[in-house]
């Protein structure tokens, strides 16, 4: 079978590509230099390649007899799932009952540097501010009256229920989990399905796709207006903070907390130096997400969240509300891409990578 791929954009493309595909398994190009991995859950085939402006390529695929697990996903059995790329640890998903809600940490970027702040130890001997900022996580400060954002007295939790799948392969690895949001008495508020996909990208330009599906399985869910929220949140390495070497930039060109906090943008980026190495991390919003483009709760002390709820704070007007009501038995689906890069926002070609995200090449199966 053939795949015909055309980059219709004037933008250079580098990254993962997907198209509808029914056959299961791993395929390889006729020349033997490119793997194609089927995502059986999404019924898509995924591969990684580069395309020049308006370039067109055709690939002839054949089944791969043996394929390496370049992106390896491994459950340690102690409440942690490690993801390795080329046998090097990239990130760890923490899901044990000891944590208030699942999170990723570390996330290893250029030259082996963790772009995230390490999670606080028990009792917070590090004296960290905002100990609930544990890396990359999902949370909201007022959901049916429950605080599922902080770790203060009476807070709610996101409880891991099971893994639907853990997938390794030559092109991508995936963690597909099912969780419950519960109040401080353990009563279920809603169900969360989370799909984290990591690709076989180089250390200087790594990508995590983050799909979140929230379902109102117990009845109507009210997400109240509050800035204490991020249905995708990041806390960066302390040396990257805006109060240290870091700089915040958004898609409009705004710079720093003063210009970016509470403003709408297609993406937001945080970059700085870690032990002399320039690196950064971005969050890309997706056009089909609720209230796209989102608002950003982003601070010089290292927090960056996609937050479309806290409008009264962002506009400084209590008459403007970001409260969202998810009807009983309805669902809210959100898709974000996290981009870890070398250099600052320009050196990392952040806007180019965002355009690749929302305008990928066209693919036809022939």
Secondary structure, DSSP 4 states (H G I P E B T S, - for coil): -EEEEE--SSS-EEEEEEEE----SEEEETTS--EEEEETTTTEEEEEEEE-TT-EEEEEEEE-SS---SEEEEE-SSSEEEEEETTEEEEEEE-STTSSS-EEEEEB-GGG-B-BPPPPPTT-TT--SSTT--SEEEEEEEETTEEES--STT--EEEEEEEEEEE-BSSEEEEEEEEEEE-TT--EEEEEEEEEEEE---TTEEEEEEEEEEE-TTS-EEE---SSEEEEEEEB-GGGSTTTT-EEEETT--BHHHHHTT-B-SEEEEEEEETTEEEEEEEE--TTSTTSSPBEEE-TTSEEEE-SS-HHHHHT-TTS---EEE-TT-EEEEEEEEEEEESSTTTTTHHHHHHHHHSPPEEEE-
